[in-house]
Amino acid sequence: MTRWGEPFRESDALATAAVLDQAQIAIVVIDRFSLLRYWNPFARELFGFVGGRDYVGLSLLDIGIHESDREHASQLARRVLRGEPWEGTFAVLKGDSTWIHVRAQAVPMQDDSGEIDGIALIAREALRSGRVEEQYGLLERIGSRLASSLEFDSTVKGVAGILVPQFADHCFIDLYDHDRLVRQVSVHAEGWSPPARTWFDVGDEVRYPERHFVTQALRRLETVVSGDYLFENSPTDRSDVVSRQVGVTSAIAAPLRARGEVLGVLTLALSGLSPRQKSTYGGFDRDLVGAIASRVALAIDNARLFEEERSTALAFQDSLLPSVFPQLDGLTVATRYLPAGPLQAHGHGVQTQVGGDFYDAIPLSAGRVGLVIGDVEGRGPHAAAVMGQLRAALRAFAQADREPADILRELDEWVRQLGQPDGNGGTWIPSVSCLYMVYDAWSRELSYANAGHAAPLLVTSESVETLDLEITDRMLGVRAKGAAGEDIVYHQANLRLPIGATLVMYTDGLVDRRPIGGRADPEVALERMAERVAEVADKDVDQIAEVAAHSVPGELDDDTALMVVRTHSDELDLMEGWFRSEASTVGEARHLAANTFKEWGMGRDQAELACLLVSEIVTNVVIHATPHPVHREFTGSGVLDSEGPPANDSPAADEFDEDWTDLLEAVSEVDEPTEEPWEKEFLLRLRRGATAVWVEVFDHDLRLPRIRSAAADDEGGRGLYLVEQLASRWGSRPTPDGKAVWFEMPMHGDEDEDGSETLG
């Protein structure tokens, strides 16, 4: 070409590649699978591609599209591949960690046969050109971003991230805290920060002069633009100096109003921090910022209301779950509860979600511990209320020393009584999964019953794998969903844990998390959790719980309960012995207890009290124990005991009487041997924990003891009364072949803690 208007000569014609290389607009080509195939130099600069990295074959999402816009970008690709052009705005995180908003147009690319085999994306940075259509695009993006945010901090910070640096170089959001105006957001372009004690910082109380443009905006309740007299009413001389140094040229202040209440003020300013075609705001900008402020105010108000509702709901949820556990011998426990994310309910807005996931660790007799994890079907206050009642009932059954299978049978009946009308003439009954286990730290035995709950992870020094539970019965409450009168039988089994084993008990909300834009895969999620837990298997339970709770990425569509339990044998010891049920063995049992307490370093006074109580419960066994062993079987229809005639046929023989007259007579006479004296035996078991000892006496009598109200002239009937008064706790429980009577006593009393001499 020789002169303007003349055509190119063939030798002067520019190659297509040269044109694309020199174009001051980003051009990106992707294939049908949204994988990058081409980009020009301007695209590399716009999107901030890291030098030296090969982006060919990477996903379009890998160029830094904001997480909240990824689904938006995926929809864009699907739409264009159907042959429909698209134009819009989305946020991008550049390689240097700065945010920009990109205005893009996408068109389908066709091959020679007319088939669509890719997408051409033409893009430029939005807003800095000052074009009106881009400013409307800004309003659209802010509305979209605010609509997807319910958390206060992310709402106000998200607004500033959109406005700076593309519409403003400085963004401030000041909100009222009662009658004080407090700065909540202070964001500036190019990573700039004002010097200390010049401009108000986040958390500072903000006070503007009477004639300041922000004060005028709040007084008039209208958006105010300031330019010509910007520096005449600065809050302080130091802020005035900084404003001049940074080159502030124009500012806008817009009051934030929602439901007739002034929440605060949004302030934007232009300066010399970033290059742009316009340096002052005009009337259109004022109207635009006023529209933005109205949306921001509504979002802030909604976020505050939602957080207040959410905190109330979570307080309700927390009140239903145990916050702390007592000291548990042989166990260390850590828990986590993660509420579900907000739920979009059709016609009812966005609702806070509490749920029915629960956990508990329940101290039982003789240092054993009941461990429970469960999940009530559904979400919301009703599920949480059912969970609270269920947990209270389970704790009551457990502390009565019921067997695991027996407890689940009772809970199944309890759940079915909590049903509600379903609106169709029937009753909706929630399904509940529940795993209840009883752990004995001295034997490492775990007795469990399982109502359809996932098995915990077993963590050892060698591996992390799912605990092998051979029994899994149906969930609680499902009987009403089957045939009428269908019976549910719950079973129980025992297993022994390895030394130092750790259990990770969890609800399905953890492994049912849904990746953004994908589907939940519980098996893959469980594998990922096991891998992450294996990395911290040697850490404490709190670290394991934290890692497990956040091991599976994705959206929290369901609440999650997690309990990590580590077993150990520190400070545990056990001594036991079998004795004949004869008067002469009372002293032998007491002697064994005294020697054991001395060896364990128990305080003198505590040991003497414990020995006294040993004498009382052993004496009761000698007097009342059944001479022949019996057998108790726990079945689906209840407890079946072996039949046998009582010691005598009188009605009082079925009572657990504490009249010691017969014992006193027996002691004064020479004991005559019976035909089978070895069949009448009892077991004395002593357990030591970190701060207490437990004494258990096992015999073959099915009758549980009761406390008598002895008259003043009665010679007996006070044994269990003494146990109740002197022991920390006491009780009895049925066993498969009889019963066990137990009591707990602290290792040291108050006088021992003051330094008094211990036994021995």
Secondary structure as UniProt FT lines:
FT   TURN            4..5
FT   HELIX           10..12
FT   HELIX           16..22
FT   STRAND          26..31
FT   TURN            32..33
FT   STRAND          35..39
FT   HELIX           41..47
FT   TURN            51..52
FT   TURN            56..57
FT   HELIX           60..63
FT   HELIX           67..69
FT   HELIX           70..81
FT   TURN            82..83
FT   STRAND          86..93
FT   TURN            95..96
FT   STRAND          99..110
FT   TURN            112..113
FT   STRAND          116..125
FT   TURN            128..129
FT   HELIX           132..147
FT   HELIX           152..163
FT   TURN            164..167
FT   STRAND          170..177
FT   TURN            178..179
FT   STRAND          180..188
FT   HELIX           189..191
FT   TURN            196..198
FT   TURN            202..203
FT   TURN            210..211
FT   HELIX           213..220
FT   STRAND          224..226
FT   TURN            228..233
FT   HELIX           237..246
FT   STRAND          250..258
FT   TURN            259..260
FT   STRAND          261..270
FT   TURN            272..273
FT   HELIX           283..320
FT   TURN            329..330
FT   STRAND          331..338
FT   STRAND          343..345
FT   TURN            346..348
FT   STRAND          349..351
FT   STRAND          355..363
FT   HELIX           365..367
FT   STRAND          369..379
FT   HELIX           381..399
FT   TURN            400..401
FT   HELIX           404..416
FT   TURN            417..418
FT   STRAND          420..421
FT   STRAND          427..428
FT   STRAND          432..440
FT   TURN            441..444
FT   STRAND          445..451
FT   STRAND          457..459
FT   STRAND          464..466
FT   HELIX           478..481
FT   TURN            484..485
FT   STRAND          493..496
FT   TURN            499..500
FT   STRAND          502..506
FT   TURN            508..512
FT   TURN            516..517
FT   HELIX           522..535
FT   TURN            536..538
FT   HELIX           541..549
FT   STRAND          560..567
FT   TURN            570..571
FT   STRAND          573..580
FT   TURN            583..584
FT   HELIX           585..599
FT   TURN            600..601
FT   HELIX           604..624
FT   STRAND          632..635
FT   TURN            636..637
FT   STRAND          638..641
FT   HELIX           651..654
FT   HELIX           661..668
FT   HELIX           677..679
FT   STRAND          681..688
FT   STRAND          692..699
FT   TURN            712..713
FT   HELIX           719..726
FT   STRAND          729..735
FT   TURN            736..737
FT   STRAND          738..746
FT   HELIX           750..753
FT   TURN            754..755
//
